[in-house]
Amino acid sequence: MDKHIYKVKVQQDHLSKVANSTPDKALAELIWNGLDADATRVDVTFTKGDLGTKEIVVRDNGTGFSIDKAESFFSLLGGSWKFRKSKTNSGRYLHGKEGKGRFKAFSLGRYVEWKVCCKPDSGEAAEPFLLAALADSMNEFSIEKINSNDESSSQGVSVTISELYRESNIFDPKTAISKLLPIFSLYLRNYSGITISIAGITLDSRDAIRKLHTENLDKVTYSGKEHKVTLEIIEWNDLSNKELWYCSANEFPIEKYHRDVRGVGDFGFTAYLKSELLDILNGENKIGLGDLEPHLKNITESAIKSIKEYFSQRALEEGQEKIRKWKSENVYPFTNKPATPVEVAERQVFDIVAVNLSENIPSLEQADKQSKAFQLRMLRHAVENSPEDLQTVITEVLNLPKQKIEQLSDLLRDVSLAGVISASKLVADRLKFLTGLEFLLFEQDAKKNLKERSQLHRIITENTWLFGHEFSVSVDDQSLTEVLRKHREKKGIDIPIDEPVRRIDGSRGIVDLMLSRAIPSTHEDEIEHLVIELKAPKVKIGESECSQIKSYAFAVTHDERFTSLSATWNFWVISNEMDDYARLESNQDGRARGIIYQSSKDGIKSTIWIKTWSQIVRENKYRLKFIRDKLNYSINREDAISHLRETYAQFTKGVIVDESHIEPKIVT
């Protein structure tokens, strides 16, 4: 038979889009084509040349197709014979439906040929034939009969791709197996007697699987119909994959989730999310929308949450033997059983992190009992205080490999564990404190009775975290002279203080609060001070209040005893509201909002700010937002007020009204 040229009834540019694919997806499509033709064996081989891989061959022993049908199969994009069927002749479910998969071969190489041998139903001898096309003109292909020989007369299809575009890691058998085994593992499990080999190595899911886990997720309603959703997790022995696949109800992988699932430690796995809903979304071309499709986003988040919970439990199982050993040595830092959900979560994270650290720090296991017990107690302290402390221990103290740091950091960012740990008493109390403070400052009955010095001042003094991390109280309701003494003490320099510090008008000033902290820098003696003037909530910040805070700042910048000790000074005046004068002062061109004065000379950097309580509370809520989000922590206002009254009873007497008069409200 002479060679015949046929045209594909679609434009070349559209075919190029259809053919576009990653190497692993293209190779998978060619294997699926063989399996959909009832092949019991599919072999993939890579032929090496001087410059790397020069040819890929995918051969199957399926039914193939006759030369009479070749034109219709290849000249039409879509309209696949599979569209009208759901199963092969032998009863296997079909993977493909659209008639596009064969064009994916052109994403691997420029020239593709199909050697086809299909035995007719009449029992006559098969006549093999060859189809071929170039990527440059894949909208036309040639068909010609070829001479029979032992190879060409064997039933099936042999696809050869040559003039490869680039050397891909998929041409490495080990990489190819790691990418293809997760795609075909469910199929190989469901249909016995099928062999897929890559460069002579058989894809064997049975030997590769370490553990299996299946669970039903919440059903999803879409277009008025309820759909079941199932998650199956295959834990691998040797593969490092951490992937999630969207699958049809018949367990065919449709699309891989675009990110690896992190925060699961060293476990290698493939998770399969299976539902008829995914068939529907795929048919509507919505799978590729990812998080933009709300139903897909919801079931994906649910699946990832379940995956992380499963591997958290697996990590605990793996570490139980080591933990039992620590207990027998009396170095395990917990003696009692956890009594609350928070303690359970803390114990779980401790166990996971401790086991991981012991695997990566041989000296921990080699240490004597006393040293080992101390190190484990230090780790427990970090877990119970906050994930931030634990991050510091892991990154700065233990000197772990970068990959292990990332894995443990992912674990600590995980909603289901670190989120619960963040619900520890410290964090919960701070959230309650903010809500209670808002009540004191903004509720009419409370704020009109709140006294500045004896109540508000005392409460704020015990919660300096409101103004930033690492601040500590240096001066509490004392003179500017005491401010100088504390500044001298912080700098570690002895200068004589034989005269009091005075404001420019000659008067002595009493500072409500001065907070101090070291500034991270190349100089160990860099100090930052924050001087705070508190006003009762009913007092508006105006010209008088601005002048007062400026007088403190100018006293510092004009006293030579301060200028001899370099530092950064911030001065805040705080109340609920400001008048028009203060508002104009705090909104000046070239300065951040809130700054009314700024200077830098003689080693002293000073900035004067007007702050409102609503701004400070809002900034703190933002600072704690990541914890609140992870906890989904809703605070009942009645609980918050009770917490404030119980904790600061001596400072809130006569301010907080009886809770029976408070309208219930949830503050989120």
N, C-alpha and C positions, 0 to 999 in steps of 0.2 A: 504494500500500500504506500502510495506517495504521501509526503508530508502535507498536511492541511493546516491552514492558519485560520483561527477563529477569534472573533472579537468578544470581549466582555462588554455587556451592554451597560456601561457606566463610565464616567470620565476618569482619566488617569489620576487626577489630583484627589478624587474621592477614594480611589483604591489605595493611594499612598497613605491616606489617613486610616483606612481600615487595616492596612498592613502594619502600621506603626505599633510596636510592642517592645517589651523588654525581652532579652534573650531567654530567660527562664520561662516566661509566659508563652513565647513562640514555640519553644521546644515542647512544652506541656500540651499545646494545642495539637501538634503533630502526633503526639502519643494518644491523645483523646480521639483523634480521627480513626486511628487503628482500633482502639477499644470499641468505638461506636460501630465499627464494621465487624464486631464479634471476634476480634483477634484474641487468641489465648496467649500470644507472645508478641512483645514489642521490644526490639533491640535498638539501642542508640549507640553509634560508634563515632569516634572522632579520628580522622586521619591526619597524622602529623606531617609537616613538611619542614624545610630548612628554616622557615620564618615563623613557625608556630603551626597552629591548626589550619589546614587548608580545605578540609571537607567534613561535612556532617552528614551522616546517613541514619535515617529512621526507617526501620523495616518492620512490617507487621505481617502476620499470617491470617489476616481477616478476609472477609468475602470479596473485598475490592469492589470494582464496578466495571460494567461492560463498556466497550468502546462506543457503543450506540448511545450510552447515557453520559459519556464524558463531556460531550459538547454542552448539554443542558446543565450539567453540574458546574462547569467552569465558565460558561458564557453568561450566567446569571448570578448577580450578587444578591444573596438572600434566596428565598424560595427553596431552601434545602428540603430534600426528601424527609429529613428528620422532623420537620415542622409538623408533619401530619401523623407522626408516630411518637409514642412515649417510650417504647422499648425496642430492643433489637430482636432479631428472629429467635435468639436463644433465651430471651426473657430478661436481659439486663436493661436497666434504665439508661436512656441516652443522655449524653452530656450536652452535645451541641444541638442547636436549633436554627441558627441564622445563616449558615452557609458562608461564614466569613473566616473561619479558623484557618483554612488552607493558605490564605493570603498572608498570614502572620509569618510564614517561612521567609518572606522577603525582608523581614527585619533583621535576619541573620546574615544573608548573603545576596549577591546580585543575581546569581543564576540558580534556578530551582528546576529540577526535573522529577517527574513521578513515573516510575516503572510500575505498571499495573498488570496483574494477571487475575482474571475472574473466570472461574469455571462455569460455563452455561448450565442452566437447568436441564438441558437436553442430554447432558452427559458427554457431549462432544469434547474434543481436546480444546483446551483454552488457547487463545491467541493473545499473547502479551503485546502491550503497546506502550508507547512513551509519550508523555505530555511534558512540555517544557515552556519556560517563560523567563524573561529578563525583568528585573525590577524597573529598568528604565522605561519599559513598555509592557507593564504587567496587564494592560487592558487587551493584549492579544497573546495567544498561546498557540503552540503547534501540537498536532497529534499525528503520530505515525506508528504503524505496526513494526515490530522488531522480531528478529529471528528467535525461535525458542531455543533455550538451553536449560540445563538443570536449575540454574538460579532463576531465570526469568519465567520459567514455567511453573514455579511454585506459587500457589495462590497467595494473594496479598498485594500490598503496596510498599514500594521502596522509594522514599523521598530522599534525594541527594541535594544538598545545598553547597554551592561552591562560590568562589570569589568572595569570601567572607569579608565583612566590612572592617572588623577589628577583632583583636584577641580579647575574648570575654572570659571572666572567671568561671562561667558556666561550662566552659570546655574542659575544666579540671574535674575529673570524675568525683572527687570528694565534695567539691562545691555543688556540682550538679545534683548529687544525691541529697545533700542537705536542703536544697531548694525544691526538688521534685518529690521526695518522699512524703513531706507533709501534704502535698497536693493529692497524691494518689493513695495515701494510707487507708482512708475510709473505703475507697473502691476495692482495694486489694483485700481488705477484711471482709467486705460484703460478698465478694465473688471469688471463691476459691478456684484454684487451678489456672490462675493467670500469672504470667511472668513478665515483668518489665526489667530490662537490664540496661545499665549505663556503663559503657566501656567494659563490658564483660562482668560487671558487678550487679548482682540481682538486688532490686529494691525489696527488702524483706522487713515489713513493718513489725512482724512478730518478734524478731530478735532485737529490733531497735527500740521497742516500747518498754519503758520502765514501769509505768503505772498508768491506769486509766481512771478517769473520774467523769461522771455524767450527772447533771442536775437540771431540773426544770426551773426556768426563770418565770417571772410574772407574765401572764398573758397580756397581749397587746391588741387593742381594738383599732382597726383601720377601715375606713369607709363603711362603718357600721357592722363589720364582722370581726369576731374575736379570733385571734391566732395564738397557737401554742408556740413557745420559744424554748429551745433546748440548748444547753451548753455542754459540750464534751471537751475534755482536756486530755491530750495525750502527752505524757511526760516522757522525754526521750532519754536513752542511755548516754549517747555520745553527741547528739546534736545540740548546738547552743541557741537554736532559734527561740525567739520569744514573741510569737506572732498570733494574731487573731484573724480567722477567716470567716467571711460571711458565706453561708452555704444554703443551698436549696433544701426543700423538705426531703428530697431524695438523696441528700448528703453529698452533692457535688459542690466543690468550692467555686464560688462566683467571683469574689473579689477579696483581696487581702486588705485588712485595716491599714491605713497609711502610716501608722506609727508602731514601733515595737512597744510591747507592754513592759513597762519598767517597774522597778520596785519589788521584784520577786526573787532577788538573790541570784545564785548561780544556776538555778534550775533552767534546763532547756525544755521547751514545750511548744506545742501548737494547740491552740484552742479553736474549736469550731462552733460557731453560732448558727443554729439550724432552725429554720422556720419557713412556712409557706409565705409569710409576709415578705421575706427576702426575695422569693420568686417574683412576687407582685411588684416590688420596688425595682427589681432588675428589669422586668418587662416594661416598666414606666421610665426607664433610664434614670432612676433616682439613686441607685447605689453609689454612683460617683459623686453625689452631692455631699456625702459624709455628714459632718455635724450640722450642715444646713438643712438636712431633712430631719425634722424633730422626732419622728418615730424611730428612725435609724439611730439618732443620737442617744435616745433614751435606752434602747436595748443594748447599745454599745457600752454605755456607762455602767449599766447593770452587769453586763458580762465582765467588764474589767474589774469591777468591785468584787465579783465572785471569784475571779482568777486570783486576785491579790489575797483574798481571805483564804482561799484553798492553799496557796503556797506559803502563807504565813503559818498555817497549821502544819504543812509538810516540813517547814524549817524547824518547827518545834519538835516534830517527830524525830527528825534527823539528829537534833541536838540532845535528845533525852538521855542517851548513853553517857555523854560527856557531863551532863548536869548531874546524873546519878553519881558519877565519880566525884564531882566537887562536893556533893552532899556527904558522901562517905568520908571525905577528907576534912569535913567541917570548915570549908572555905567558902561555901555558897552563902551569899549575904542575906538570904531570906530564911527565916525560921518558921514563921506562921503562914497559914494558907491565906491567899488574897480574900478580902472580905467584901470588896466593892467592885463594880465594873471597871473603875479607874485602876484599881490595884491589879486586876486581872490583866488589863492591857499593858500596864507598866511591867508586870512580870513577863509577859510574852515578848515585849520588845527587848527587855534585858536579856532573856534567854537567847533570842535570835542574834542580837549584836554580840553578846559574850561568846557564843559558839563560833561566830564568824571571826571575831578577833583572835580567839585561841588558835584557829586554823592558819591565820596569817602572821601571828606573832609567836614563834616557837618559844621565846623567852618566857611567855606567860605560863605555859605548861611546865617549863623547866625550872621555874622559880620555886623557892622553898614555900612551905605552907603559909608562913606569916606574910611574905611578899605577895603571894597569890591572893590571899584573903584581902589584903589592903587594896590591890588593884581592882578586884571585883567589887569591893565596897565603894571605891571611887566611881566606878561605872554605874553602880546602883544610884549613887547620889546624883549623877548627871541625868539619868533617866527620870528620876522622880522630880528633879527641879524643872527641866524643860528640854525640849528637843534642841533648842539653840545651844545649851550647855553641852549636850551630847555631841553636837556637830563639832564644837570646839575641841573636845577630847579626841574625837576621831581624826580630825584634820591636822591639828596642831601638836598634839601630845603623842599620839600613837604611831605617827609616820607610816601609815598604810599605803599600799600601792594605789595609784589613781583610780583604777577600775573598781577596786574594793570600796574606796571612799564614795564613788558615785553610786554604787549599789546600796550601800548603807544609808547614804543621804536620801536616795529614792525611798527607801523603807521608812525613814523618819518623816518624809513628807507625805506619806500615805495617809489617806483620810481615815481608814478603819483603825489604825493603830496610833500614829502620832496625834491624830485629832482627838482621840480619847485621852491620851496622856496630857494633852494641852488642856483638858478639862480638870486638871489637878486643882487643888484648893487655891493655889496662888492665882492662877488665871481666872478661875470662876469668881474669886473674891474681888479681883480688879474690875471685872465686868460689872459686878454688882455695885461696887463702889462708884463707878462712873454714873450708873443709873441713879443711885441714891444721891450723889452729888448734884446731878441735874435737878432732882426734886428740891433739895435745899436751896438751890440758887434761883430757880425759876418759878416754883409754885408760890402763889401770892401769900398764903398764910405762913409759909415757911420762911421765905426770904425777908419778910418784914420784921420777923423776930430774930433773925440770925445775927449774932454779934460778931464783929470783925476780929477782934484780938482774942477773946476768950473762947471762941467756938470755931469760926472758919479758919483762923490762923493755926490753931492747934491741930485741926483735922488735916490741913494741907501739909503741915510740918512732918507728919507721919507717912505721907504719900508723895515723896519728891519724884517718884517715877513719872508723875504727871508732866514734868518738865524735861524729861529726857533720861536716857539710860546713864547709869554710873555716877549720877550726881549724889552728893552727900551734903548734909546740913553742916555748914561751917559757923554761921552766925544766926541766932534766933532772937529777934526783937531786942537788938543791942545797938550800940552807937557805932558811928563811922570809925571811931578809934579802934574798936574791937575788930571791925572789918580789916583794918590795916594790920593788926596783930595776927589775925588768922591768915592773911595773905602772906605776911612774913614767914609764918610757920610753914605754910604750904611750899614756899620757895626754898626754905631751908637756909635762909640768909639772916644774919643777925644785924639789924639796924636799930639804933636807939629810937624809942618812942617816948620823948619827954614832954611833948605837947599834944593836946587833943586835936583830932582832925575836925576841921570846921568847914561849913559850906561857905560859898563866896560872900554871903551876907554876914558871916561871922557866927552864925548859930550852929548848934550841934544837931546832927540828924540821927534819928533812930531808925534803923533798917529792920523791916519785918523779917526778911529771910535772905541769907546769902548761901547759895549752893556752890559747890566746887567740884571739879573733876579734872583729871589729867587728860590732855589732848594727845591722841596718837600722832607722833611725829618723829623726826630724826633727833629731836632734842628731848631728853628725858624730863626736863624741868618745865615744859610747856604746860601752863595752867589756864583753865577757863573758869571764870566766876560768873554766877548769875545772881544778881541782886533783884529781889522781888518786893514790890510795894502792893500789898493787898488792900482792896477797898471793899466795904460791905456791898452786897448786891444792889442795895437801893441807891448807892452813890454813883452818879454818872461821872465818867472821866471827862474833865474839862480843862480849862486853862490852869486852874490851881493845881490839879493833880499832875498835869504835864510839867509844870514848873517845879513841883516837889521832886519828881523822879530825875529831872534834869539837874537839880541842885546836888543830888547824890553823885551823879555821874561827873559833874564838873568838879566836885570836891576831890574825887579820885584823880582826875586828869590834871588838876592844878596843884596837887600836893607833891612836892619833889620826892617825898619818901615813897610814894607809889610809883613815880616815873622811874625810879632806880631799880624797880623789880618788874620786868616785862611780863605781860599777861594779856589775855583776852577777857574783856568785861562786857557783859550784857545786862541791861537794866530794863526791867519790865514793870509796868503799872497795870494791874488787872482789876476789872470789874465786869458787871453784866453789860453795860452800855457806855457809849461815849456821846458827847454832844457835838454840835456842828463844828466848834472850834477844834476839838480833838480829831474829828473826822477829816478835816482839811489838813491838819498837821500830819496825819498818818497816811495821806495819799499824795505824795510828792513825786514829781517826775525824777526818774533816775534812781529811785530807791524802791526796795521791796515794800509791799503794802504793810503798814504797821510801824515802819521805822520813822521816828521823828528827829533823830540826830545820829550822826555817824562820824567818827574821827579815828585817825591812826597816826600817832606821832610819839616820839620818845619811847618807843617800845611798848606803848599801850594802845590796844585796839578797843575802842568802846562803841557800843551801839545801844541806843535807847529805843524801846518798843512800847507801843500800846497794844495790849492783848485783851480780848474779851473771853469770858468763861466758855461761851458757846464755841469759840474757835479752838480753845484748848481741849475741850471735851471731844470736839469733832476730830481733831488731830490724833488724840489718843484712841478713839474708836477706829480710825483708819489704821493706826499702828497695830491694833489688835484684830484687824479685819480678817487676816488670814487664819487666825485661830477660830474666830467666830464662824467663818464660812465652813471650816472643817468640822466643827462641832455641830453646826446648825443650831447654835446655842441661843435659845430664846429666854430672856430673863423676865420673870414676873415682877412688876413694880412693887407689889406688896412684899415679896421676898427680899427685894433689894433694899427697901426702907427698913425692914426688920433687921437685915444684916448690918446696915449702917448704924441703927440704934443700939444693937447689941455690942458691936465692935467699938463704937465711939460714944458709948452712953454718957460719959462724963462731959462730952462736948456738944451733945445734941439735946440736952434737957431743955424742955420748953419750946423746942423748934418743931419737932415732928409731931403732927397731930395723930389722933387715934386712927388706926387703919380702917376701922369700920366706916369712916367717912370718906375713904379713898375709893374712887371709881376704879374697878379692876382694869388694868391696861397691860398689854404685852409690848415690851420695848425690844426691838430687834435691831 
